Amino acid sequence: MKELRSRIAGPRRGAVALIGVMVLCVSSQALASDDGDFEYWSKASFLIPIKDAWQFKLDQKFSFADEARRLDNHQQDFGLVYSGLADWIDLGLSVKQKFAKDGDDWERESRPHFNIKAKSTLFGCGLSNRSRLEYRDVEDDDTVWRFRHKIAVKSPATITPWKIQPYVAEEVFVQLDDEGFNANRISTGLYIPLHEKVRLELFYAWDLDEEPDCWHDMNLIASYVRIQF
């Protein structure tokens, strides 16, 4: 029995160490990017069962720029999630409406998107791999297709009696025209269960975005609430 416990504990310790190293890497990147702008994001997500493996999803998100002093954009995202193919994959089809501040005006963007999210485990770590294809229809601008790929790793161990779960993630953005790869986001955060069906997510992200003639970095602090009905 002791030998079996040792075999199980070994990979778990290795996985926890891996999470720790990744968190330190993200934290060091944050210290290296203190000269970037700062934003605060707030989002509420609602998941409502419809029938069998179908759910309706609604997100409301607010972003505050200029050192989190000014409302910069408001987004609402609604669509369907289907998890009936297998327990390790979710399919989603949604439409996002974004209203971004442009001087004294608000610029509208309509963004239909299709998502495939695969879920697995490795040495006890929770892994998710999400691919998203989105069509960006921006007011008074050219329409464009964009591909996004996000990988997240959740710690196999929780901390504190509240069972808080650390995670790290990275997302790349590829615009499917002449621009190609034009953004990258690295984040680290915590999943905090507040209730059986309510979860709080707190995270820091370092966002790198290509602008004309240069790359611009930004520091993000976010709080997301997810409610499962």
C-alpha positions as a Markdown table, in Angstrom:
| # | Residue | x | y | z |
|---|---|---|---|---|
| 1 | Met | 0.0 | 0.0 | 0.0 |
| 2 | Lys | 2.8 | 2.4 | 0.8 |
| 3 | Glu | 4.5 | 1.6 | -2.5 |
| 4 | Leu | 1.2 | 2.4 | -4.3 |
| 5 | Arg | 0.8 | 5.7 | -2.5 |
| 6 | Ser | 4.4 | 6.6 | -3.4 |
| 7 | Arg | 3.7 | 5.9 | -7.1 |
| 8 | Ile | 0.6 | 8.1 | -7.0 |
| 9 | Ala | 2.2 | 10.9 | -5.0 |
| 10 | Gly | 5.3 | 11.1 | -7.3 |
| 11 | Pro | 3.4 | 12.3 | -10.4 |
| 12 | Arg | 1.2 | 14.5 | -8.3 |
| 13 | Arg | 4.2 | 16.3 | -6.8 |
| 14 | Gly | 5.7 | 16.6 | -10.3 |
| 15 | Ala | 2.5 | 18.1 | -11.6 |
| 16 | Val | 2.3 | 20.6 | -8.7 |
| 17 | Ala | 6.0 | 21.5 | -9.3 |
| 18 | Leu | 5.2 | 22.1 | -13.0 |
| 19 | Ile | 2.3 | 24.4 | -12.2 |
| 20 | Gly | 4.6 | 26.3 | -9.8 |
| 21 | Val | 7.3 | 26.8 | -12.4 |
| 22 | Met | 4.7 | 28.1 | -14.9 |
| 23 | Val | 3.2 | 30.5 | -12.4 |
| 24 | Leu | 6.7 | 31.9 | -11.6 |
| 25 | Cys | 7.4 | 32.3 | -15.3 |
| 26 | Val | 4.2 | 34.3 | -15.8 |
| 27 | Ser | 4.9 | 36.4 | -12.6 |
| 28 | Ser | 8.4 | 37.2 | -13.8 |
| 29 | Gln | 6.9 | 38.3 | -17.1 |
| 30 | Ala | 4.5 | 40.6 | -15.3 |
| 31 | Leu | 7.4 | 42.3 | -13.5 |
| 32 | Ala | 9.2 | 42.8 | -16.8 |
| 33 | Ser | 6.2 | 44.6 | -18.3 |
| 34 | Asp | 5.5 | 47.2 | -15.7 |
| 35 | Asp | 5.6 | 49.9 | -18.3 |
| 36 | Gly | 2.6 | 48.5 | -20.2 |
| 37 | Asp | -1.0 | 49.9 | -19.8 |
| 38 | Phe | -3.3 | 48.4 | -17.2 |
| 39 | Glu | -6.9 | 47.3 | -17.6 |
| 40 | Tyr | -9.5 | 45.6 | -15.4 |
| 41 | Trp | -12.0 | 43.1 | -16.9 |
| 42 | Ser | -15.2 | 42.0 | -15.2 |
| 43 | Lys | -17.5 | 39.2 | -16.6 |
| 44 | Ala | -20.5 | 37.2 | -15.5 |
| 45 | Ser | -21.3 | 33.9 | -17.3 |
| 46 | Phe | -24.6 | 32.1 | -17.1 |
| 47 | Leu | -25.0 | 28.5 | -18.2 |
| 48 | Ile | -28.6 | 27.3 | -18.5 |
| 49 | Pro | -29.5 | 23.7 | -19.4 |
| 50 | Ile | -31.9 | 23.4 | -22.3 |
| 51 | Lys | -32.3 | 19.7 | -23.2 |
| 52 | Asp | -30.1 | 16.6 | -22.8 |
| 53 | Ala | -26.5 | 17.8 | -23.6 |
| 54 | Trp | -27.5 | 21.3 | -24.8 |
| 55 | Gln | -26.9 | 24.5 | -22.8 |
| 56 | Phe | -27.6 | 28.1 | -23.4 |
| 57 | Lys | -24.6 | 30.4 | -22.5 |
| 58 | Leu | -24.8 | 34.1 | -21.9 |
| 59 | Asp | -21.8 | 36.3 | -21.0 |
| 60 | Gln | -21.7 | 40.0 | -20.0 |
| 61 | Lys | -18.3 | 41.6 | -19.9 |
| 62 | Phe | -17.0 | 45.1 | -19.1 |
| 63 | Ser | -13.5 | 46.3 | -19.7 |
| 64 | Phe | -12.0 | 49.4 | -18.0 |
| 65 | Ala | -8.9 | 51.1 | -19.5 |
| 66 | Asp | -6.6 | 54.0 | -18.6 |
| 67 | Glu | -5.4 | 52.4 | -15.4 |
| 68 | Ala | -9.0 | 51.0 | -14.9 |
| 69 | Arg | -10.5 | 54.5 | -14.7 |
| 70 | Arg | -12.6 | 54.5 | -17.8 |
| 71 | Leu | -15.1 | 52.1 | -19.3 |
| 72 | Asp | -13.5 | 51.1 | -22.6 |
| 73 | Asn | -15.8 | 48.4 | -24.0 |
| 74 | His | -18.9 | 46.3 | -23.2 |
| 75 | Gln | -19.4 | 42.8 | -24.7 |
| 76 | Gln | -22.3 | 40.4 | -24.6 |
| 77 | Asp | -21.9 | 36.9 | -25.9 |
| 78 | Phe | -24.7 | 34.4 | -26.3 |
| 79 | Gly | -25.0 | 31.0 | -27.9 |
| 80 | Leu | -25.3 | 27.2 | -27.5 |
| 81 | Val | -22.9 | 24.6 | -26.0 |
| 82 | Tyr | -23.2 | 20.9 | -26.9 |
| 83 | Ser | -21.4 | 18.3 | -24.9 |
| 84 | Gly | -23.1 | 15.1 | -26.2 |
| 85 | Leu | -20.4 | 13.8 | -28.5 |
| 86 | Ala | -18.1 | 12.7 | -25.7 |
| 87 | Asp | -17.4 | 13.6 | -22.1 |
| 88 | Trp | -14.0 | 15.1 | -23.2 |
| 89 | Ile | -15.2 | 17.6 | -25.8 |
| 90 | Asp | -17.6 | 20.5 | -26.0 |
| 91 | Leu | -18.8 | 22.3 | -29.1 |
| 92 | Gly | -20.1 | 25.8 | -29.1 |
| 93 | Leu | -21.7 | 28.3 | -31.5 |
| 94 | Ser | -22.1 | 31.9 | -30.3 |
| 95 | Val | -22.5 | 35.5 | -31.4 |
| 96 | Lys | -20.6 | 38.3 | -29.6 |
| 97 | Gln | -21.7 | 41.9 | -29.7 |
| 98 | Lys | -18.9 | 44.3 | -28.7 |
| 99 | Phe | -19.2 | 48.1 | -28.2 |
| 100 | Ala | -15.8 | 49.8 | -27.9 |
| 101 | Lys | -15.1 | 53.4 | -27.1 |
| 102 | Asp | -13.5 | 55.3 | -30.0 |
| 103 | Gly | -13.0 | 58.9 | -29.0 |
| 104 | Asp | -16.5 | 60.2 | -28.2 |
| 105 | Asp | -18.3 | 57.5 | -30.1 |
| 106 | Trp | -19.0 | 53.8 | -29.5 |
| 107 | Glu | -17.9 | 51.4 | -32.3 |
| 108 | Arg | -19.9 | 48.3 | -32.8 |
| 109 | Glu | -18.5 | 44.9 | -33.7 |
| 110 | Ser | -20.5 | 41.7 | -34.4 |
| 111 | Arg | -18.5 | 38.5 | -33.9 |
| 112 | Pro | -20.0 | 35.1 | -34.6 |
| 113 | His | -17.7 | 32.3 | -33.5 |
| 114 | Phe | -17.4 | 28.5 | -33.4 |
| 115 | Asn | -15.6 | 26.7 | -30.6 |
| 116 | Ile | -14.1 | 23.3 | -30.1 |
| 117 | Lys | -12.9 | 22.6 | -26.5 |
| 118 | Ala | -11.1 | 19.3 | -25.7 |
| 119 | Lys | -10.6 | 18.3 | -22.0 |
| 120 | Ser | -8.2 | 15.7 | -20.5 |
| 121 | Thr | -5.8 | 15.1 | -17.6 |
| 122 | Leu | -2.0 | 14.5 | -17.4 |
| 123 | Phe | -0.4 | 13.5 | -14.1 |
| 124 | Gly | -3.5 | 14.7 | -12.3 |
| 125 | Cys | -3.5 | 18.2 | -14.0 |
| 126 | Gly | -6.6 | 19.3 | -15.7 |
| 127 | Leu | -5.9 | 20.2 | -19.4 |
| 128 | Ser | -8.2 | 22.1 | -21.7 |
| 129 | Asn | -7.5 | 22.9 | -25.4 |
| 130 | Arg | -9.8 | 25.4 | -27.0 |
| 131 | Ser | -9.8 | 26.3 | -30.7 |
| 132 | Arg | -12.0 | 29.2 | -31.9 |
| 133 | Leu | -12.8 | 30.5 | -35.3 |
| 134 | Glu | -14.4 | 33.9 | -35.4 |
| 135 | Tyr | -15.7 | 36.3 | -38.0 |
| 136 | Arg | -15.2 | 39.9 | -37.0 |
| 137 | Asp | -17.6 | 42.4 | -38.6 |
| 138 | Val | -16.4 | 45.8 | -37.3 |
| 139 | Glu | -18.4 | 49.0 | -38.0 |
| 140 | Asp | -16.7 | 51.1 | -40.7 |
| 141 | Asp | -13.8 | 48.6 | -41.1 |
| 142 | Asp | -13.0 | 45.5 | -43.1 |
| 143 | Thr | -14.4 | 42.2 | -42.0 |
| 144 | Val | -11.8 | 39.5 | -41.1 |
| 145 | Trp | -11.6 | 35.9 | -40.0 |
| 146 | Arg | -9.5 | 35.2 | -36.9 |
| 147 | Phe | -8.3 | 31.9 | -35.3 |
| 148 | Arg | -7.6 | 31.7 | -31.6 |
| 149 | His | -6.1 | 28.8 | -29.7 |
| 150 | Lys | -6.0 | 28.6 | -25.9 |
| 151 | Ile | -4.3 | 25.9 | -23.7 |
| 152 | Ala | -5.0 | 25.9 | -19.9 |
| 153 | Val | -3.4 | 23.7 | -17.2 |
| 154 | Lys | -5.1 | 23.4 | -13.8 |
| 155 | Ser | -3.3 | 22.2 | -10.7 |
| 156 | Pro | -4.1 | 18.7 | -9.5 |
| 157 | Ala | -4.1 | 20.0 | -5.9 |
| 158 | Thr | -6.3 | 22.6 | -4.3 |
| 159 | Ile | -5.3 | 25.1 | -1.6 |
| 160 | Thr | -7.0 | 26.3 | 1.5 |
| 161 | Pro | -10.2 | 24.8 | 2.9 |
| 162 | Trp | -12.1 | 26.6 | 0.1 |
| 163 | Lys | -10.5 | 24.2 | -2.4 |
| 164 | Ile | -9.0 | 27.1 | -4.5 |
| 165 | Gln | -7.4 | 25.7 | -7.7 |
| 166 | Pro | -4.5 | 27.5 | -9.4 |
| 167 | Tyr | -4.1 | 27.5 | -13.2 |
| 168 | Val | -2.0 | 28.9 | -16.0 |
| 169 | Ala | -3.0 | 29.5 | -19.6 |
| 170 | Glu | -1.8 | 30.8 | -22.9 |
| 171 | Glu | -3.7 | 32.0 | -26.0 |
| 172 | Val | -2.5 | 32.9 | -29.4 |
| 173 | Phe | -4.4 | 35.0 | -32.0 |
| 174 | Val | -3.9 | 34.5 | -35.7 |
| 175 | Gln | -5.7 | 36.9 | -38.1 |
| 176 | Leu | -6.4 | 35.0 | -41.3 |
| 177 | Asp | -5.3 | 37.6 | -43.8 |
| 178 | Asp | -1.9 | 39.2 | -44.4 |
| 179 | Glu | -1.3 | 40.0 | -40.8 |
| 180 | Gly | -1.1 | 36.3 | -39.5 |
| 181 | Phe | 0.0 | 35.9 | -35.9 |
| 182 | Asn | -0.7 | 39.3 | -34.2 |
| 183 | Ala | -1.4 | 38.7 | -30.5 |
| 184 | Asn | -0.5 | 36.5 | -27.5 |
| 185 | Arg | -2.0 | 36.3 | -24.0 |
| 186 | Ile | -0.4 | 34.6 | -21.0 |
| 187 | Ser | -2.3 | 34.3 | -17.8 |
| 188 | Thr | -2.3 | 32.8 | -14.3 |
| 189 | Gly | -5.1 | 32.7 | -11.8 |
| 190 | Leu | -7.3 | 30.9 | -9.4 |
| 191 | Tyr | -10.7 | 29.1 | -9.6 |
| 192 | Ile | -12.6 | 29.7 | -6.4 |
| 193 | Pro | -15.8 | 27.7 | -5.7 |
| 194 | Leu | -18.3 | 29.9 | -4.0 |
| 195 | His | -21.2 | 27.5 | -4.2 |
| 196 | Glu | -22.0 | 24.1 | -5.8 |
| 197 | Lys | -23.0 | 26.0 | -9.0 |
| 198 | Val | -21.1 | 29.3 | -8.6 |
| 199 | Arg | -17.5 | 29.8 | -9.3 |
| 200 | Leu | -15.3 | 32.9 | -9.1 |
| 201 | Glu | -12.2 | 33.2 | -11.3 |
| 202 | Leu | -9.5 | 35.7 | -10.5 |
| 203 | Phe | -6.5 | 36.1 | -12.8 |
| 204 | Tyr | -3.6 | 38.3 | -14.1 |
| 205 | Ala | -2.7 | 38.3 | -17.8 |
| 206 | Trp | 0.1 | 39.8 | -19.8 |
| 207 | Asp | -1.3 | 40.7 | -23.2 |
| 208 | Leu | 0.9 | 41.3 | -26.2 |
| 209 | Asp | -0.8 | 42.9 | -29.3 |
| 210 | Glu | 0.7 | 43.9 | -32.6 |
| 211 | Glu | 0.0 | 47.5 | -33.6 |
| 212 | Pro | 1.3 | 49.5 | -36.7 |
| 213 | Asp | 5.1 | 49.5 | -36.6 |
| 214 | Cys | 5.4 | 48.0 | -33.0 |
| 215 | Trp | 4.2 | 45.5 | -30.4 |
| 216 | His | 2.2 | 46.8 | -27.4 |
| 217 | Asp | 2.0 | 45.0 | -24.1 |
| 218 | Met | -0.7 | 45.4 | -21.5 |
| 219 | Asn | -1.3 | 44.2 | -17.9 |
| 220 | Leu | -4.8 | 42.8 | -17.2 |
| 221 | Ile | -6.5 | 42.1 | -13.9 |
| 222 | Ala | -9.8 | 40.3 | -14.1 |
| 223 | Ser | -12.6 | 38.8 | -12.1 |
| 224 | Tyr | -15.1 | 36.4 | -13.7 |
| 225 | Val | -18.2 | 34.8 | -12.1 |
| 226 | Arg | -19.7 | 31.7 | -13.6 |
| 227 | Ile | -23.2 | 30.5 | -12.6 |
| 228 | Gln | -24.4 | 27.1 | -13.6 |
| 229 | Phe | -28.2 | 26.7 | -13.4 |
